[in-house]
Each structure stands twice: as structure tokens, then as C-alpha cells.
Amino acid sequence: MHHLKLIVMEKLLKRITINPDICHGKPTIRNMRYPVEMILDLLSSGMTMEEIINDYPAIETDDIKACLAYASRLTRVKSIHKVVA
């Protein structure tokens, strides 16, 4: 089961692209001008996946899941230092 989850996550992560010519090289969804950080901000503000897709019809459910998978992957570090906001 764990192996299957990893395969799904890797497939989702392929939707996240980094292109120096798009959004200054920030991670985006499928080479479109939708940065991962924007989607994460929308989710954290309380928007649902359905609301995001209604506002941005080019975005698919798997794109939003890919943003979450990308954020999850970024948190897999050996140590975390306190960030002062």
C-alpha cells in the first residue's frame, strides 16, 4: 500500500514544473502561470478545491493535489529551524 501511495505522489509531482521563463522560475502547475504558492495560499485561506477550480477553470483537481504533494515533499528535511514571521 505504501508503495502505491508513492507512485501516486510521484505522478502528481510531475504536474509541478519549474521554468525560468514562467513566474520567475517559481514552481507552477503544468507550465501555466499558476504558482504552487498561490494555490496553497488559496487553500489555507479556506477555499475549497471546487471553489478554486471554479475561479481558475484551467486548473484540475489533480493539480491542486500536486501542490499539496509538493508542499509535503518540501517539509521532508532533516532539521527544521524556527522561522520568524
C-alpha positions in Angstrom: 0.0 0.0 0.0 2.8 2.4 0.9 4.5 1.8 -2.5 1.2 2.6 -4.3 1.0 5.9 -2.4 4.5 6.8 -3.5 3.7 6.1 -7.1 0.6 8.3 -7.0 2.6 11.1 -5.3 5.3 10.9 -8.0 2.7 11.1 -10.7 1.2 14.1 -9.1 4.6 15.8 -8.7 5.1 15.6 -12.5 2.4 18.3 -12.8 4.6 20.7 -10.9 7.1 22.4 -13.3 9.9 24.9 -12.8 10.7 27.0 -15.8 12.8 30.1 -15.6 10.6 31.8 -18.2 7.4 31.4 -16.2 6.7 33.2 -13.0 10.4 33.9 -12.5 11.2 30.2 -12.1 8.8 29.6 -9.2 7.2 26.2 -9.1 4.0 26.3 -11.2 1.2 24.0 -12.3 1.9 22.4 -15.7 4.0 25.3 -17.1 1.0 27.6 -16.6 1.1 30.9 -14.7 -0.4 29.4 -11.6 2.3 29.3 -8.9 2.1 26.5 -6.3 2.3 29.1 -3.6 -0.8 30.8 -4.9 -2.8 27.5 -4.7 -1.5 26.8 -1.2 -2.5 30.3 -0.1 -6.0 29.9 -1.5 -6.4 26.6 0.3 -5.0 28.0 3.5 -7.5 30.9 3.3 -10.3 28.4 3.4 -11.2 28.0 -0.3 -12.2 24.5 -1.3 -10.8 22.7 -4.3 -14.1 23.2 -6.1 -14.1 27.0 -5.5 -10.5 27.2 -6.8 -11.4 25.2 -9.9 -14.5 27.4 -10.5 -12.3 30.6 -10.3 -9.5 29.1 -12.4 -11.1 26.6 -14.9 -7.7 25.6 -16.4 -6.8 24.0 -13.0 -7.7 20.4 -12.4 -8.3 18.6 -9.1 -5.0 16.7 -9.6 -3.2 20.0 -10.0 -4.3 21.1 -6.5 -3.4 17.7 -5.1 0.0 18.1 -6.8 0.5 21.4 -5.0 -0.2 19.7 -1.7 2.2 16.8 -2.6 4.9 19.3 -3.5 4.5 21.1 -0.2 4.6 17.8 1.7 7.8 16.9 -0.1 9.4 20.2 0.8 8.8 19.5 4.5 10.8 16.3 4.4 14.0 17.8 5.7 16.5 16.5 8.3 16.0 19.5 10.6 13.6 22.4 10.8 14.6 25.8 12.0 12.2 28.3 13.5 11.1 30.9 11.0 10.3 34.3 12.4 7.3 35.8 10.6 
